[in-house]
Structures are given as C-alpha cells and as structure tokens.
Amino acid sequence: MLEIKNLYKKYRNSERFSVRDLSLELKPGEIFGFLGQNGAGKSTTIKCLTGIYPFTSGTIKICGYDIQKDPINAKMNMGYVPDNHSVYEKLTGREYVNFLADIYKVSKREREARFDKYVAQFKLGHAVDTQIKSYSHGMKQKISIIGALIHNPKLWVLDEPMTGLDHQSMIEILKRMYDHCQEGNTVFFSSHNLDLVSKVCDRVTIIKDGIQQCTIDLHVKGNKETLESTFVKITATEQDLINRTTDDIFGIGR
C-alpha cells in the first residue's frame, strides 16, 4: 500500500538531513502509527510521501506508483489530512468537497452517497452550505477529512489530526479510521500522542531527529508496554538522563 525505501531529505542551505535513511512498508487493512516528538521529522516525511516536498534520495510508492515518476496515479490512491486543516475558506463545505471530488473524478452518485454519509457521521448537516471561514477548528478538521475520503483512497494519511479537537470529535475520527481499514485500506497516522497511538495502531515506527529508531508490532503480547518504555528511552534528552541519575542517587521519589 505504501512503500518507502531509504528516504533522505535535506532542506536547502541546511547541513543536516531532516529525514535520514527511512524505510517503511505498510500493509492493507492496518493502522500504522508514526510516532515522535515535535520536530522529529514526521511532517517532513509526510510532505515527501504526498508529493508536497521533493526529497534528496530514496523511493516512495503508493499502491505501486512512484510518487516522483507517476505522481498523478500515486496521488489518486491517497487521501491526506494535513496538520493545519488547510481548506479554501471562501467555499462552502459542500463546494469544497465537490471540488475535491472533481479532481479525483468521483462520479456524482458516489460522491453524493459518501458526502451524505460522512456529513451525518460528523454531524455537519447544519453547516455544509455555509462558508468554511465561519467554521470552528473542529468543523474545519472534519470537512478536511471528508474531502480526503470522498474518493475512497487506498491510503489515508493523517498528520496530527487530533490537535485541538474535543473528545467526541476524536472518537468520530477514530471510528472513520477503523471503518476505512475494515474495507482493506490503510491508515498512516502521525502523532506525538503515545497513549492514543498505542490504543489504535497495529504497528508503530518511532522516529527521532529524522532517524528511524524501531518498528513495533502492537499485536504481540507485551509490546504495548514495550512501546511506552522504548519511546521514553528514545526521546529522553541528555538533561532527562542527568535528572534521572540524580534522582536515583538521592532516592527522590522513593
């Protein structure tokens, strides 16, 4: 569904790689977690795989289509929800989704059925014919998600989709993630929320400073606990380690 091989990304005028030698392979029907602290390289990776950013070297394929050599077919199989719910705010919700449905060549019958289903699920019926600029943060995120799903993509990419959302909105998004995978599709879920990732994902990769640290299968018994301890160990700063050693020496917290 998604295959990343030896991905390197360096920004212009930078001396370091923002992503270095990253390789991932996502399976049909799974929710794959991409975990790391802010600045770890998660969003950079996602912008490379969606075709927003060029990358220095490596290959990225979506459903077998190379994002550099065949970007149209690669993107036709992908839906993307950015971390900033970027939408055309002068359009109504309905106009925005129809615009995306036109881009992805979704038939009138299919788009209407999907649109009505998602609007009902996200409880946006009262707002779909008003301009998006009047929407709350959560409503903008929801219409962005509907736009990303209107063509029923094989790969659904979400970059920090829960930021700033209330609990009920988060539950609604998680339900859509599960439903999407039940149909044999794949969800690539980037987050820095360890607890949420451990609950919803099938496998997780941890990234730090642009470098892939490990991939953990959460279906294996005991691995949810391993994820927590591994994440804490990987993301600990030098000062954290100094403080922890000091606490141990003086018996603080015992």
Contacts in CASP RR format, 6 or more apart in sequence:
PFRMAT RR
TARGET T0000
AUTHOR 0000-0000-0000
METHOD contacts of the structure
MODEL  1
MLEIKNLYKKYRNSERFSVRDLSLELKPGEIFGFLGQNGAGKSTTIKCLT
GIYPFTSGTIKICGYDIQKDPINAKMNMGYVPDNHSVYEKLTGREYVNFL
ADIYKVSKREREARFDKYVAQFKLGHAVDTQIKSYSHGMKQKISIIGALI
HNPKLWVLDEPMTGLDHQSMIEILKRMYDHCQEGNTVFFSSHNLDLVSKV
CDRVTIIKDGIQQCTIDLHVKGNKETLESTFVKITATEQDLINRTTDDIF
GIGR
1 26 0 8 1.000
1 27 0 8 1.000
1 28 0 8 1.000
1 29 0 8 1.000
1 62 0 8 1.000
1 63 0 8 1.000
1 154 0 8 1.000
1 155 0 8 1.000
1 185 0 8 1.000
1 186 0 8 1.000
2 24 0 8 1.000
2 25 0 8 1.000
2 26 0 8 1.000
2 32 0 8 1.000
2 49 0 8 1.000
2 60 0 8 1.000
2 61 0 8 1.000
2 62 0 8 1.000
2 155 0 8 1.000
2 186 0 8 1.000
2 188 0 8 1.000
3 24 0 8 1.000
3 25 0 8 1.000
3 26 0 8 1.000
3 59 0 8 1.000
3 60 0 8 1.000
3 61 0 8 1.000
3 64 0 8 1.000
4 22 0 8 1.000
4 23 0 8 1.000
4 24 0 8 1.000
4 25 0 8 1.000
4 45 0 8 1.000
4 49 0 8 1.000
4 59 0 8 1.000
4 60 0 8 1.000
5 23 0 8 1.000
5 58 0 8 1.000
5 59 0 8 1.000
5 60 0 8 1.000
6 21 0 8 1.000
6 22 0 8 1.000
6 23 0 8 1.000
6 57 0 8 1.000
6 58 0 8 1.000
6 59 0 8 1.000
7 19 0 8 1.000
7 21 0 8 1.000
7 22 0 8 1.000
7 23 0 8 1.000
7 45 0 8 1.000
7 48 0 8 1.000
7 55 0 8 1.000
7 57 0 8 1.000
7 58 0 8 1.000
7 59 0 8 1.000
7 60 0 8 1.000
8 17 0 8 1.000
8 19 0 8 1.000
8 20 0 8 1.000
8 21 0 8 1.000
8 22 0 8 1.000
8 55 0 8 1.000
8 56 0 8 1.000
8 57 0 8 1.000
8 58 0 8 1.000
9 17 0 8 1.000
9 18 0 8 1.000
9 19 0 8 1.000
9 44 0 8 1.000
9 45 0 8 1.000
9 48 0 8 1.000
9 53 0 8 1.000
9 55 0 8 1.000
9 56 0 8 1.000
10 16 0 8 1.000
10 17 0 8 1.000
10 18 0 8 1.000
10 56 0 8 1.000
11 18 0 8 1.000
17 56 0 8 1.000
17 210 0 8 1.000
18 41 0 8 1.000
18 44 0 8 1.000
18 210 0 8 1.000
19 41 0 8 1.000
19 44 0 8 1.000
19 45 0 8 1.000
19 48 0 8 1.000
19 55 0 8 1.000
19 210 0 8 1.000
20 210 0 8 1.000
20 211 0 8 1.000
21 211 0 8 1.000
21 212 0 8 1.000
22 45 0 8 1.000
22 207 0 8 1.000
22 210 0 8 1.000
22 211 0 8 1.000
22 212 0 8 1.000
23 212 0 8 1.000
24 32 0 8 1.000
24 205 0 8 1.000
24 212 0 8 1.000
24 215 0 8 1.000
26 32 0 8 1.000
26 155 0 8 1.000
26 186 0 8 1.000
26 188 0 8 1.000
27 186 0 8 1.000
28 154 0 8 1.000
28 184 0 8 1.000
28 185 0 8 1.000
28 186 0 8 1.000
29 181 0 8 1.000
29 182 0 8 1.000
29 184 0 8 1.000
29 185 0 8 1.000
29 186 0 8 1.000
30 181 0 8 1.000
30 186 0 8 1.000
30 187 0 8 1.000
30 202 0 8 1.000
30 203 0 8 1.000
31 177 0 8 1.000
31 178 0 8 1.000
31 181 0 8 1.000
31 186 0 8 1.000
31 187 0 8 1.000
31 189 0 8 1.000
31 200 0 8 1.000
31 201 0 8 1.000
31 202 0 8 1.000
32 186 0 8 1.000
32 187 0 8 1.000
32 188 0 8 1.000
32 189 0 8 1.000
32 201 0 8 1.000
32 202 0 8 1.000
32 203 0 8 1.000
32 204 0 8 1.000
32 205 0 8 1.000
33 188 0 8 1.000
33 189 0 8 1.000
33 190 0 8 1.000
33 191 0 8 1.000
33 197 0 8 1.000
33 201 0 8 1.000
33 203 0 8 1.000
33 204 0 8 1.000
33 205 0 8 1.000
34 42 0 8 1.000
34 45 0 8 1.000
34 46 0 8 1.000
34 188 0 8 1.000
34 189 0 8 1.000
34 190 0 8 1.000
34 191 0 8 1.000
34 204 0 8 1.000
34 205 0 8 1.000
34 207 0 8 1.000
35 42 0 8 1.000
35 190 0 8 1.000
35 191 0 8 1.000
35 192 0 8 1.000
35 194 0 8 1.000
35 197 0 8 1.000
35 204 0 8 1.000
35 205 0 8 1.000
35 206 0 8 1.000
35 207 0 8 1.000
35 231 0 8 1.000
36 42 0 8 1.000
36 191 0 8 1.000
36 192 0 8 1.000
36 206 0 8 1.000
36 207 0 8 1.000
36 208 0 8 1.000
36 231 0 8 1.000
36 235 0 8 1.000
37 192 0 8 1.000
37 208 0 8 1.000
37 235 0 8 1.000
38 192 0 8 1.000
40 192 0 8 1.000
40 207 0 8 1.000
40 208 0 8 1.000
40 209 0 8 1.000
40 210 0 8 1.000
41 207 0 8 1.000
41 209 0 8 1.000
41 210 0 8 1.000
42 159 0 8 1.000
42 160 0 8 1.000
42 190 0 8 1.000
42 192 0 8 1.000
42 207 0 8 1.000
43 83 0 8 1.000
43 159 0 8 1.000
43 160 0 8 1.000
43 190 0 8 1.000
44 53 0 8 1.000
44 210 0 8 1.000
45 190 0 8 1.000
45 207 0 8 1.000
46 80 0 8 1.000
46 157 0 8 1.000
46 159 0 8 1.000
46 188 0 8 1.000
46 190 0 8 1.000
47 53 0 8 1.000
48 54 0 8 1.000
48 55 0 8 1.000
48 60 0 8 1.000
48 67 0 8 1.000
49 60 0 8 1.000
49 62 0 8 1.000
49 67 0 8 1.000
49 157 0 8 1.000
49 188 0 8 1.000
50 67 0 8 1.000
50 75 0 8 1.000
50 78 0 8 1.000
50 80 0 8 1.000
50 157 0 8 1.000
51 67 0 8 1.000
51 71 0 8 1.000
51 75 0 8 1.000
54 68 0 8 1.000
59 66 0 8 1.000
59 68 0 8 1.000
60 66 0 8 1.000
60 67 0 8 1.000
60 68 0 8 1.000
60 74 0 8 1.000
61 67 0 8 1.000
61 74 0 8 1.000
62 74 0 8 1.000
62 75 0 8 1.000
62 77 0 8 1.000
62 78 0 8 1.000
62 154 0 8 1.000
62 155 0 8 1.000
63 73 0 8 1.000
63 74 0 8 1.000
63 77 0 8 1.000
63 154 0 8 1.000
63 155 0 8 1.000
64 74 0 8 1.000
65 73 0 8 1.000
65 74 0 8 1.000
65 77 0 8 1.000
66 74 0 8 1.000
67 74 0 8 1.000
67 75 0 8 1.000
76 104 0 8 1.000
76 151 0 8 1.000
77 153 0 8 1.000
77 154 0 8 1.000
77 155 0 8 1.000
78 153 0 8 1.000
78 154 0 8 1.000
78 155 0 8 1.000
78 156 0 8 1.000
78 157 0 8 1.000
79 148 0 8 1.000
79 149 0 8 1.000
79 151 0 8 1.000
79 153 0 8 1.000
79 155 0 8 1.000
79 156 0 8 1.000
79 157 0 8 1.000
80 148 0 8 1.000
80 157 0 8 1.000
80 159 0 8 1.000
81 141 0 8 1.000
81 144 0 8 1.000
81 145 0 8 1.000
81 148 0 8 1.000
81 156 0 8 1.000
81 157 0 8 1.000
81 158 0 8 1.000
81 159 0 8 1.000
81 161 0 8 1.000
82 144 0 8 1.000
82 159 0 8 1.000
83 159 0 8 1.000
83 160 0 8 1.000
83 161 0 8 1.000
83 163 0 8 1.000
85 137 0 8 1.000
85 138 0 8 1.000
85 140 0 8 1.000
85 141 0 8 1.000
85 144 0 8 1.000
86 144 0 8 1.000
87 96 0 8 1.000
87 132 0 8 1.000
87 140 0 8 1.000
87 143 0 8 1.000
87 144 0 8 1.000
88 96 0 8 1.000
88 99 0 8 1.000
88 132 0 8 1.000
89 131 0 8 1.000
89 132 0 8 1.000
89 133 0 8 1.000
90 131 0 8 1.000
90 132 0 8 1.000
90 133 0 8 1.000
91 99 0 8 1.000
91 131 0 8 1.000
91 132 0 8 1.000
92 128 0 8 1.000
92 129 0 8 1.000
92 130 0 8 1.000
92 131 0 8 1.000
92 132 0 8 1.000
93 124 0 8 1.000
93 127 0 8 1.000
93 128 0 8 1.000
93 129 0 8 1.000
93 130 0 8 1.000
93 131 0 8 1.000
93 132 0 8 1.000
93 143 0 8 1.000
94 115 0 8 1.000
94 128 0 8 1.000
94 129 0 8 1.000
96 132 0 8 1.000
96 143 0 8 1.000
96 147 0 8 1.000
97 111 0 8 1.000
97 115 0 8 1.000
97 143 0 8 1.000
97 146 0 8 1.000
97 147 0 8 1.000
97 150 0 8 1.000
98 111 0 8 1.000
100 147 0 8 1.000
100 148 0 8 1.000
100 150 0 8 1.000
100 151 0 8 1.000
101 111 0 8 1.000
101 115 0 8 1.000
101 147 0 8 1.000
101 150 0 8 1.000
101 151 0 8 1.000
104 150 0 8 1.000
104 151 0 8 1.000
105 151 0 8 1.000
106 114 0 8 1.000
106 150 0 8 1.000
106 151 0 8 1.000
110 152 0 8 1.000
111 150 0 8 1.000
114 149 0 8 1.000
114 150 0 8 1.000
114 152 0 8 1.000
115 146 0 8 1.000
115 150 0 8 1.000
118 145 0 8 1.000
118 146 0 8 1.000
118 149 0 8 1.000
118 150 0 8 1.000
118 176 0 8 1.000
119 125 0 8 1.000
119 128 0 8 1.000
119 146 0 8 1.000
121 172 0 8 1.000
121 175 0 8 1.000
121 176 0 8 1.000
122 142 0 8 1.000
122 145 0 8 1.000
122 146 0 8 1.000
122 172 0 8 1.000
124 139 0 8 1.000
124 142 0 8 1.000
124 143 0 8 1.000
124 146 0 8 1.000
127 134 0 8 1.000
127 135 0 8 1.000
127 139 0 8 1.000
128 143 0 8 1.000
132 140 0 8 1.000
132 143 0 8 1.000
135 143 0 8 1.000
137 164 0 8 1.000
137 165 0 8 1.000
138 164 0 8 1.000
138 165 0 8 1.000
138 166 0 8 1.000
138 169 0 8 1.000
141 161 0 8 1.000
141 165 0 8 1.000
141 169 0 8 1.000
141 173 0 8 1.000
142 169 0 8 1.000
142 172 0 8 1.000
145 161 0 8 1.000
145 173 0 8 1.000
145 176 0 8 1.000
148 156 0 8 1.000
149 156 0 8 1.000
149 176 0 8 1.000
149 180 0 8 1.000
152 183 0 8 1.000
152 185 0 8 1.000
153 185 0 8 1.000
154 185 0 8 1.000
154 186 0 8 1.000
155 185 0 8 1.000
155 186 0 8 1.000
155 187 0 8 1.000
155 188 0 8 1.000
156 177 0 8 1.000
156 180 0 8 1.000
156 185 0 8 1.000
156 186 0 8 1.000
156 187 0 8 1.000
156 188 0 8 1.000
157 187 0 8 1.000
157 188 0 8 1.000
157 190 0 8 1.000
158 173 0 8 1.000
158 177 0 8 1.000
158 187 0 8 1.000
158 188 0 8 1.000
158 189 0 8 1.000
158 190 0 8 1.000
159 190 0 8 1.000
160 190 0 8 1.000
160 191 0 8 1.000
160 192 0 8 1.000
161 173 0 8 1.000
161 189 0 8 1.000
162 170 0 8 1.000
162 173 0 8 1.000
162 191 0 8 1.000
162 193 0 8 1.000
162 196 0 8 1.000
165 173 0 8 1.000
174 200 0 8 1.000
177 187 0 8 1.000
177 189 0 8 1.000
177 200 0 8 1.000
178 200 0 8 1.000
180 187 0 8 1.000
181 187 0 8 1.000
189 197 0 8 1.000
189 200 0 8 1.000
189 201 0 8 1.000
191 197 0 8 1.000
194 227 0 8 1.000
194 228 0 8 1.000
194 231 0 8 1.000
197 204 0 8 1.000
197 227 0 8 1.000
198 204 0 8 1.000
198 218 0 8 1.000
198 224 0 8 1.000
198 227 0 8 1.000
198 228 0 8 1.000
201 218 0 8 1.000
202 217 0 8 1.000
202 218 0 8 1.000
202 219 0 8 1.000
203 215 0 8 1.000
203 216 0 8 1.000
203 217 0 8 1.000
203 218 0 8 1.000
204 215 0 8 1.000
204 216 0 8 1.000
204 218 0 8 1.000
204 227 0 8 1.000
205 212 0 8 1.000
205 213 0 8 1.000
205 214 0 8 1.000
205 215 0 8 1.000
205 216 0 8 1.000
206 212 0 8 1.000
206 213 0 8 1.000
206 214 0 8 1.000
206 215 0 8 1.000
206 216 0 8 1.000
206 230 0 8 1.000
206 231 0 8 1.000
206 234 0 8 1.000
206 235 0 8 1.000
207 213 0 8 1.000
208 234 0 8 1.000
208 235 0 8 1.000
213 230 0 8 1.000
213 234 0 8 1.000
214 230 0 8 1.000
214 234 0 8 1.000
216 223 0 8 1.000
216 226 0 8 1.000
216 227 0 8 1.000
216 230 0 8 1.000
217 223 0 8 1.000
218 224 0 8 1.000
218 227 0 8 1.000
236 244 0 8 1.000
246 252 0 8 1.000
247 253 0 8 1.000
END
